[in-house]
Amino acid sequence: MMKPFGLSLVLCLSAAPVLAQDDDGFSLMDQGARLFLRGLMSELEPTLDELEGMAPEIKPGLQALADEMGPALAQIIARIDDLRFYEAPVILDNGDILIRRRAEAPLYAPTGPEAEPEDAPAPNPEIDL
C-alpha cells in the first residue's frame, strides 16, 4: 500500500511547479494533493482510533516489562563498550542467548564499578566460549 501512496505523492508534488495558479492562490496540483491526503487520513482514522482504544489494555504489560527488564538491560548496556564489536545474537537449542565479540574487535577493557581487579588472571585467547 505504501508504494502506490508514495508514487502518487511524488507525481502530485513533481508536477506542482508547472501548473498555473488559480484564483485562490493554490495550484490544481496543490488542491489535488490536499484532497488526496485528506482522503488518506479519513481512511486511517478508524485504525488510529482502534489503536488509541487499545492503549489502556497494553500499558500495564509494557510497564511491567519495563520494570522487570529495565535494570537488567541497563547492566548489559553498561558492560558493552560498542555494539559494532559484537556479532548478532545466537539462540541455542536450550534457550540460552550468546552474543559473541567479533574477532577483529580490540580487547575488552571493562570500566566503571564492574571493572576487574588488576590481579585477576588474563583471559586465555585459545578458549572458545
N, C-alpha and C positions, 0 to 999 in steps of 0.2 A: 504494500500500500504506500510505502514511503517513496518508492521510485516514481510512480505516476504523480504524486504530490510534488516532489522535487522538480521533475521535468516541467510540470505545469507552471510552477512558480518561477523557474528560470526563464521559460518562454514569455511569461507575462512581464517579468521585470526587464528582460533584454529588449523588448520592443517599445518600452515606455518612452524613451527619448525621441523616437522617430515620429510619434503621433502629435498632432497639434492640440493645443489647449482648447477646451470648450468654455462655456460661459461661467461655470463655477470655479474655474482655475485648476481643475483636475483633468488629466488626460483620460481618455477612454480606457487605457490600459490600467491606470491607477484605480479607476472605478471598478474595473473587472477584477483586479487583484483584491480589492477590499471586499467585494461581493463573494469572491471565492473563499477568502479567509473567514468571513462571517459564516458562510455555509459550513465550512470545516469545523468551526467552533461549535455550531449548533449540533453537528453530528457527534462531536466528542463530549458534549455537556452531560448526557446521561451516564457515560462511563466515568467521568470525573466525579459526578455526584455519588455514584456507587462506591468508588474508592474512598471518598470522604466519609461515607457511612460506615465503612469497614474499619476505619482508624481506631475507634474505641475498642473493637474486638482484638485488634493486633497489638495495640500499645502495651498491655500487661506482659505479653510474651516477649516482646522486644526489650522491655525494661528488665525483666528477669534475666534475659540473655546478657544484657549489658552489665548487670550487677554481678553475675557469676563469672563471665568470661573477661570482663574489663581488666581486673587486676592481673590475670594470667597473661593476657595479651600485652599489657604494659611491661611485664617482666621479660617476655620474649623479645619485644621491640628494643628494650634496653640492652639486651645481650647481642643483638645483631648490629654489626658495625655498618654494613652497606649491603642492601639486597642484591646488588649486582654480583656479589661474591658467592651467591648461593644458587644451586640448581632448583628446578621445580620440585615441589614435594612429591614423595612417592608413598602410596598407601600399601602396606604389606597385607598379606592374607589374614593376619591376626588382628588387623585394625591399627597397628602402630603406624605413625606417620614419620617418615625420615625426610629431613631437609639437609642435603649434603652440601658442603662447601666446595666450590669449584677448585680444581687442581691448580689453575693459574692464579688464584687469589693469593694475596700476601698472607703471611702467617697471622693468625688471630691474636690480638693483644687485648685482653679484657681491660675495661676501665671502670671506674666507679667503685661502689662498695662491694661488688661481687668479684673484683679482681683477685686473682690467685696470689698467694704469698710468694715472695721471691724464692723461698727454699722448696717450693713444690717441684716435683720431677717434671722434666720436659716431656711432652708427648712423643711417642715413638712414631715416626712417619711411615714405618713399614706395616703398622697395624691398620687394617681396613675395617672400619666400623661399619 
